[in-house]
Amino acid sequence: MGTEVIEPQSIRNVTIVGDPEETARVVHRLTRRFAETGSDAAATVRWTTDRVDHTIRLTELSSHAPIATLERSIRVADGVVAVMNAAARRAPRLETILRVADDHQVARLCLVTGLDHPAADFDRCVRTIADTHGAVPLTVQIPHGIGTRFEGVVDLVPMGALEPMGVEFYGGYWTVAERWYRSLVTTVMEQDGDLGPREIAPEQLYDRVRCLTHVGDAAPVLCDPAPWSDIGPFLDAIIRYLPSPLHVCQPEHALDY
C-alpha cells in the first residue's frame, strides 16, 4: 500500500486550549463531521480552503492542567486556539494561557463560544484579550445579535462580496458590521478606516491578518456559530491565519522536537 505524501505547507498542527467541556464540544463538532482519523489524544481533519486541500491536526489541552504543563505545551505548539466563554465573568487560567502564548510568540486565535447564553458579552471578551497580553485582538467575525437574540455570525473580511445581499439580509445590523469592519481595516492595513468593504480585496486582509498573527502581534477573534450555522468558517480561519510547520521558526520548537 502506498504512503500518502502531504505537503508541509498544507498542514496545521493546532492545540485547542480552554475549559475541558468547551474544548470537547468544539472538537466533537469538528471530528463528528470532518475527521478521517482520530484518537483520544488527537484528531485529523481534512478541509479545503481556497481550492487547496489541507490537513488539520487537532490536540486538546485543558486549562486546568498544571501551569508548567500549560507553558510547555503552548511553547512547542505550532498554533493555539484559545476557547473563551462569552458568559464567563472571569477566566484567570485563560488569561494565563494568553500570556504564555504572548511570551513565546505563539500564533493564536481566540474562539468565543456561548454567544446564545443570556449573560453573553462579546465586547467583554475582546477587552479581556486586549488587556491580558500584547497581541492586538482582531475581530474578524462578530455575532449577529447576542444572548437570546443571537442569530449567527458575520464574517467581516469578505463583506464586500456580500454587501448587496448582506444589507438586505442583516438590515440595520449591517451598519454595526460596517463599523467593526472599518476598525479592522484601520488596525490591520494601517490606513484610513473610511475605506468601504468593496475597496479592499479580501485576499489583502487575509494576508495581512496572517502576517500579524504569525509574528504574535495580533490575535484574530472568531465566533462559534453554534447552534445556528456551520463551523466551516472556523476551519477556514485556522488554515488562513495559523502557520504551517514550515512557518514555525521559534528556537523552542527546534529544540523540543
N, C-alpha and C positions, 0 to 999 in steps of 0.2 A: 504494500500500500504506500502510495506516495505521501510525502510530507508537504503540507501547505506552507507556502512562503508568504509571510506577511511583511509588507513594507513598514519599517520602524516609524516612518512619519505618519502612518495611519493608525498608530496605537496610542491610546490614552490610558495610563495607569492612574486610577482615581481612588483616593481614600475619602469615604463619606463619613464624617465625624459629627457626633451630636448625641442627644439622648437616645439610648438603645431602641426605645419604642418608635421614635421618629425616624431614625435611620432605617430600621427594619421595614417600616411601611414604605419608604421611598424605594429601597432596594427590591422589595417584594413586587411593587408595581412595575418596576423595570424588568425584572427577571421573569415575571409571570407571562409577559407578552413577548419579550425580545431576546431572552437569554438562550444561547445554544448549549452551553455547558455551565456547570456550577457546582459548588460545594459549600460547606458551612463557612469556609473562610473567604471565598471569593466567587465571583460570577463573571462570565464573559458575555458581553452584549455586542451583537453586530448591528451597525446602524449606518445609513447612507446620508451624508450631508453634502450639499453642493455637487451631487452626482459622483461622489467618491465614497467607496466603501471603507468603513473604519471598524476597528476592534476596540471596545472599551472594557477594561478590566476593573471591576469594582471590588473594593475591600471596605468592610465596615470597621469603624473604630469608636468604641464607647467613650463618651465624655466623662464617664465615671471611672475610667481606668486611672491608675496612679499617675501623678504628674510626670514622673520620669519616663513612663511608658508612652504617654501622650507626646512628650517632647521628642523622644527618639523616633517614634512612628511618623510624626509630622515632618521631622527634619529630613528623613530619607524619602519622603513621598514625592512623586512627580508633580502631583496636583491634589488639592484638597477641596472638598465641598463641605462647607460648614452649614449644618441644618439648624435653622432658627425657628422657634415657635412664636408666631405673632401675638399669641395670647399670654405669653410668659412675661411677667414683670421684670425679672432679673434672671440672668443665666451666667453666674460667675465662671463656671467651667468653660462655657463657650467663649467668654471674653479672654480667658487664659489661652484657649486654642488659637484665637485670632492673634494674640500677642506672640505666641511661639512661631506661628507661620510668618508673621512680620519680621521677627528676629532673624529667621533663616531665609527670608525672601522666597518662600514657597508660594507658587501661584495658587490662588484660591478663588472659589466662587462662594457666594452666600445664597442659600435657598431658603426662602421664607415660607413656612407651612402654617396651617391653621388659620388661613385668612377668612374662612367662613365662620369662625368662632365669634360669639357676640362680643368678647373682650379683645378682639384682634386690633392691633395698632401697627400698621405698616411703617408709618413715619418714625415710630419709636425704634423699630428695628434698624432703620437706616441711620438714625442718630447714634445707636449703640455701636454700629460698625465704625462710624466716623470718630467716635470718642475713644474707642478701645485701642486702636493701633494706627500706624502711619499711613496705611493704604487708603486711598480715597474711594468711598463707595460709589459705584457707577450703576444707577438704576436703569438697566437695560430692559426691564419688564416692570410693569406696575399692575396692581389689582384693579379690575373693573368693579368698583364697589368694594365694600369691606363689611365684615361681620355678616349679619343676616341679609345684607344687600349684595354680597359677593356673587358675581356672575361670571367670573373667568379672569383671564389675564390679557393685558395689552402688551404686545411686543413692540417696543418703541423704535428699534433700528429700522425695520422695513416699513415705517409708516407712510413713506412716500408712495409706495405701490398700492397701499390700502386706502389712500386719502379719499377718493370719491365715495367708495363704498363704506369706508370707516366713518365718515361724517354722518352718513345716513344711519348706520348701524348703532354707533355709540351715542349719537345725539349730542346733548350738552356735555357729556363726559369727554368728548373729543377735545374740547378746549383744555381740560385738565391734562390730557395726554400730551397735547402740544406744549404745554408749559414744562412738563417733565422732559420732553424731547429737547427743547431749547437748552435746558440746563445740562443735559447730557452732551450736546454738541459743544457748548461753551467749555465744559470741563475737558472733553476728550480731544477736540480739534484745536483748542486754544485759539478760537476765533469768535467772531460775533455770533451770539446765540440767536440773533434775529433771522438767521437763515431758516427757511421753511423746510419741511420734510422732503419736498421734491428737489431741493437744491443740493443735496449731498447724497451720493450713491451709498447704498447700504454696505457695499464692499469696503468703502473708505472707513466707515465706522467700525465694522468688524475688525479690520486690520489694526486700527489704532487702539481699540479696546484690547485686542490680543497682545499687542506690544506692551502696553502698560501693565497688563496682568502678568505677563511672563517675568517682568523685572520686579514685580511686587509693589509697584506704585499704585495699583488700583485693584479693587475687588468688585467685580460685577455682581449685582444683586438681582436674583431671579425670584419668581413667584411660583409656588407649587399650585398648579391649576385644579387639583382635586377639590371637590368631586365633579367639576364641571367639564373639563376637556382633557385632551390628550397630553401625555408627558413628553411627546416627541421634541418640542422646542427645548426642553431641558437637555436632552441628548445632543441636540444641535449646538447648544451653548457650550457643553463640555468639549465638543470637538473644535469649535471655533475659537474658544478662549484659553483652554488649558493646553499646556505643552505636551508634545510627544517626548519619548525618552531621548531623542536626538537633541531636543532643545533644552534639556535639563543639564545645566553646567555648573551647579553648585559643587564645591570641593567635597562636601559631606557625602554626596551621592556616590562619587567615585570611590571614596574610602570605604563606605559601608557595603557596597556591592562587591 
